Structure formats: C-alpha cells, structure tokens
Amino acid sequence: MPEKTATTKNARVFFALWPNVATRSRLFKISKQLPDNQGRLIGAENLHLTLCFIGEIDQMQLQVFTRAAEDVISEPFALALDRLGYFARTRVLWLGSDHTPAALLALVKNLNKTLRHCGYKSETRPFKPHVTLMRKARPLATLPDFKPVSWNIIGFVLAQSLLQQTGVCYRILKEYKFAC
C-alpha cells in the first residue's frame, strides 16, 4: 500500500472562533504590550480561538466535515477575555477567560459530537478556550495590565493552515453563522 503523503489536495484544517476586525484589533493591542524579546508574537491576521483541531485531511474528508458542521446549532453569546496565562509545556502566552460561557462549552460539545460521526477523534484534554498571543514564549515575571476584551460570538469558521515562506497563515474555508 502506498504511503500517504501531503499533497496540494490535502488540507490541514481546524474549526475556530474568528474575531471581527474590531475584536482582532483589541486582541492585537494586548499582544503588543507583551515584551517582544519573550517569544514570537502571533500576527493580528492569525488571532483566533480554536474549537476543534482536525489536522490534515483529503478533499473528500474535507467535504464531509464541512457539511457536517452545518448541523451544529448554537446561539450567539458573549465571551469576556480577561485573563493572560502561560502554557509551560507548549511555551504559549495566551489570553483567555476566568469564566467560560455555558454556550461556548455547549458549542464545543456539539461540534465534537457531530464530527465524531465523520471519524474525528475528540481531544482527550479538557477544553481550555484561549487565543494564542505568543509562541516559543518564556514565562513573564509580571503580566501587563490590560482592558478585558468583550467578544460577541455570532458563529464559527472552518479554517485551513497554510505554510508559506513567511510562516503560517490561515485561510477561512467556510463560515457558520448562528441562528438568531
């Protein structure tokens, strides 16, 4: 059997909350307060909150996942990003919430349940919603003060991760809006 290799027909994808322009600007403003010698800042265009990381899949699987996510139901909700934190294992500085809205937890649960029918294996670790601000980071002795970001969530996206000479960039493949 031939070995599966990455081709242009494969896609590395994930489902995420994607900030609008105003929210993205506020998130990036907070990241710019971090000392730039502590790690690699994430560009404003790449800021997002991952719901489910799928990984590399072929075009047929992509169509299945794209269609399946249309069945995920949620209502709009607000997310307050009010806490900076650090994941030591992955060396990530992040912005998250002291209180995860029940609607966000329900969205992730519903998305995982729906995608399992497509062959997706859910993450075994508990869901910790966060926006990565800096990678390859060192822990900060003190975290900067910042004004919390209120983010109104009205849908989610399926995004593709593309490796380019300048680094990774993300492309939205499909938007899923919540019924109001």
Order of alpha helices (4+ residues) and beta strands (2+ residues): beta-alpha-beta-beta-alpha-beta-beta-beta-alpha-beta-beta-beta-beta
